[in-house]
Amino acid sequence: MKIICIGRNYSEHAKELGNEIPEQPVIFMKPDTAVLKGNDFYIPEFSNDVHYELEVVLKISKGGKYIQKETAHKHYEEISLGIDFTARDLQSELKSKGLPWELAKGFDGSAVMGNFFKKENYDLEALQFSLLQNKEKVQDGNTKDMIFSFDDIIAFASQYFTLRVGDLIFTGTPKGVGQVHENDILEAYLRDEKILDIRIL
């Protein structure tokens, strides 16, 4: 199982980090060891500035290579919400040196996901999702604001990586990312249903 992540897929998020709007999907990866077990996230000792990034997550149900956009919807049946925890200070240091981001993005526990639900229960082109930090809403996203759609992402990624059943795709975060602190409680909602409840330690 691999975890494919899309960066800068909401224009306002790209702007808040001072990045250009991409012309094609920005892809990075997380290893399977990044998946958080349980509901407790421990801030790693190598970072003083870990950020939350709430995203819609797709689970691949049908593998493929060189998938066409027109048929991409046939390759996933379930969605969830996930948090891409990012060591922002380490990421900034790596980016300034022109180095890959994996140390800042792929560390143990950096990929958090809720339960998966059948996609037919949702309007995927206008899907509302949000994140609360200590009961205060900090991210409020809608898939209609994505630069690259789910089908765009699957078609693009499959040009480079053979997709296999069980692979996960984090599809990008809206604006409002921010730092987590010890004893924070993060709650993620898909429409009005709570999907995630994470404690920061």
C-alpha positions as CSV (number, residue, x, y, z in Angstrom):
1,M,0.0,0.0,0.0
2,K,1.3,3.4,-0.9
3,I,0.1,6.9,0.0
4,I,0.1,9.4,-2.8
5,C,-0.3,13.0,-1.7
6,I,-1.2,16.1,-3.7
7,G,0.2,19.5,-2.8
8,R,-1.1,23.0,-3.6
9,N,-4.4,21.8,-4.9
10,Y,-6.4,24.7,-3.5
11,S,-5.3,28.1,-4.8
12,E,-5.9,29.9,-1.6
13,H,-3.7,27.4,0.3
14,A,-0.9,27.8,-2.3
15,K,-1.1,31.5,-1.8
16,E,-1.0,31.4,2.0
17,L,2.3,29.5,1.8
18,G,3.7,31.8,-0.9
19,N,3.7,29.1,-3.6
20,E,2.8,29.5,-7.2
21,I,-0.4,28.0,-8.6
22,P,0.7,24.7,-10.2
23,E,0.0,23.8,-13.8
24,Q,-0.1,20.1,-13.0
25,P,-0.5,18.1,-9.8
26,V,2.3,18.4,-7.3
27,I,2.9,14.9,-5.9
28,F,4.8,13.6,-2.9
29,M,4.6,10.3,-1.1
30,K,4.3,8.9,2.4
31,P,5.3,5.4,3.4
32,D,2.8,3.0,4.9
33,T,4.5,3.5,8.3
34,A,3.1,7.1,8.2
35,V,-0.4,5.8,9.0
36,L,-1.3,6.7,12.6
37,K,-2.6,3.9,14.8
38,G,-5.2,5.1,17.2
39,N,-6.3,8.7,18.0
40,D,-3.2,10.1,19.7
41,F,-0.7,12.0,17.6
42,Y,2.7,12.7,19.2
43,I,4.6,15.8,18.1
44,P,8.0,14.5,16.8
45,E,11.1,15.5,18.7
46,F,12.7,16.9,15.5
47,S,10.1,19.7,14.9
48,N,8.9,22.8,16.7
49,D,6.3,23.6,14.1
50,V,4.0,20.8,13.1
51,H,1.0,21.8,11.0
52,Y,-2.4,20.1,10.4
53,E,-3.6,19.9,6.8
54,L,-7.1,18.4,6.4
55,E,-7.8,16.6,3.1
56,V,-10.3,14.3,1.3
57,V,-8.8,10.9,0.9
58,L,-9.6,8.4,-1.8
59,K,-9.1,4.6,-1.5
60,I,-8.2,2.8,-4.8
61,S,-10.5,-0.1,-5.4
62,K,-9.4,-1.1,-8.9
63,G,-5.8,-1.0,-10.0
64,G,-4.5,0.4,-13.2
65,K,-1.8,2.2,-15.2
66,Y,-2.3,5.1,-17.7
67,I,-5.8,5.5,-16.5
68,Q,-7.9,7.9,-18.6
69,K,-9.7,10.8,-16.9
70,E,-13.0,9.6,-18.4
71,T,-12.7,6.2,-16.6
72,A,-10.9,7.3,-13.4
73,H,-14.1,7.3,-11.4
74,K,-14.2,3.6,-11.7
75,H,-11.0,3.2,-9.7
76,Y,-12.3,4.3,-6.3
77,E,-15.5,3.6,-4.4
78,E,-14.8,5.0,-1.0
79,I,-13.7,8.3,0.5
80,S,-12.7,9.6,3.9
81,L,-11.0,12.6,5.5
82,G,-7.4,12.6,6.6
83,I,-4.8,14.9,8.1
84,D,-1.4,15.3,6.5
85,F,0.7,16.3,9.5
86,T,3.7,18.4,8.2
87,A,6.8,19.4,10.0
88,R,6.7,22.9,8.5
89,D,10.0,24.1,9.9
90,L,11.8,21.1,8.5
91,Q,10.0,21.4,5.2
92,S,11.0,25.0,4.8
93,E,14.6,24.1,5.5
94,L,14.5,21.3,3.0
95,K,12.8,23.4,0.3
96,S,15.4,26.2,0.8
97,K,18.1,23.6,-0.1
98,G,16.2,22.2,-3.0
99,L,15.8,18.8,-1.2
100,P,12.8,16.5,-1.1
101,W,10.1,16.9,1.5
102,E,9.8,13.3,2.8
103,L,11.4,13.9,6.2
104,A,8.9,16.6,6.8
105,K,5.9,14.8,5.4
106,G,6.4,11.0,5.7
107,F,7.4,10.5,9.3
108,D,5.7,8.0,11.5
109,G,2.1,8.9,12.4
110,S,1.9,11.8,9.8
111,A,-1.0,10.3,7.9
112,V,-4.3,10.2,9.8
113,M,-7.5,8.9,8.4
114,G,-11.1,8.3,9.5
115,N,-13.4,5.5,8.4
116,F,-14.1,5.2,4.7
117,F,-17.6,5.7,3.2
118,K,-19.2,4.9,-0.1
119,K,-18.7,7.8,-2.5
120,E,-22.2,7.6,-3.9
121,N,-23.5,9.1,-0.7
122,Y,-21.9,12.4,-1.5
123,D,-21.7,15.1,-4.1
124,L,-18.0,14.8,-4.9
125,E,-17.9,18.0,-6.9
126,A,-19.2,20.1,-4.1
127,L,-18.2,18.2,-0.9
128,Q,-18.0,20.3,2.2
129,F,-15.5,19.4,4.9
130,S,-14.0,21.2,7.9
131,L,-11.5,21.0,10.8
132,L,-12.0,22.2,14.3
133,Q,-9.0,22.9,16.6
134,N,-10.2,23.0,20.3
135,K,-13.8,23.6,19.1
136,E,-12.8,26.5,16.8
137,K,-13.2,26.0,13.0
138,V,-9.8,26.5,11.4
139,Q,-10.3,24.9,8.0
140,D,-13.4,25.0,5.8
141,G,-13.0,23.4,2.5
142,N,-15.1,22.4,-0.5
143,T,-14.0,20.2,-3.4
144,K,-15.5,22.6,-5.9
145,D,-12.5,24.8,-5.2
146,M,-9.9,22.1,-6.1
147,I,-7.5,23.0,-9.0
148,F,-7.3,19.3,-10.0
149,S,-10.3,17.0,-9.6
150,F,-10.2,13.5,-8.2
151,D,-10.3,12.2,-11.8
152,D,-7.5,14.5,-12.9
153,I,-5.4,13.3,-10.0
154,I,-5.9,9.6,-10.6
155,A,-5.3,10.0,-14.4
156,F,-2.1,12.0,-13.8
157,A,-0.7,9.9,-11.0
158,S,-1.2,6.6,-12.9
159,Q,1.0,7.8,-15.7
160,Y,3.9,7.5,-13.2
161,F,2.8,4.9,-10.6
162,T,0.8,1.8,-11.2
163,L,-2.2,2.1,-8.8
164,R,-3.0,-0.9,-6.8
165,V,-6.1,-1.9,-4.7
166,G,-5.7,-0.3,-1.3
167,D,-3.6,2.6,-2.3
168,L,-4.6,5.9,-0.7
169,I,-4.6,9.4,-2.3
170,F,-4.6,12.5,-0.2
171,T,-6.1,15.1,-2.5
172,G,-4.9,18.4,-1.1
173,T,-5.8,20.8,1.7
174,P,-7.7,24.1,1.6
175,K,-6.4,27.3,3.3
176,G,-6.2,27.6,7.0
177,V,-3.4,25.3,7.9
178,G,-1.8,26.0,11.2
179,Q,0.4,24.7,14.1
180,V,-0.7,22.1,16.6
181,H,0.2,22.2,20.3
182,E,0.2,19.7,23.1
183,N,-3.3,18.9,24.4
184,D,-5.0,20.2,21.3
185,I,-8.1,18.3,20.1
186,L,-8.6,18.2,16.3
187,E,-12.1,17.2,15.0
188,A,-12.7,16.7,11.3
189,Y,-16.2,16.8,9.7
190,L,-17.4,15.5,6.4
191,R,-20.5,17.7,5.8
192,D,-21.9,17.5,9.3
193,E,-20.6,14.1,10.4
194,K,-17.6,13.8,12.6
195,I,-15.0,11.6,10.9
196,L,-11.9,12.2,13.0
197,D,-11.1,13.1,16.6
198,I,-7.4,13.4,17.3
199,R,-5.5,14.3,20.5
200,I,-2.1,16.0,20.2
201,L,0.5,14.9,22.7
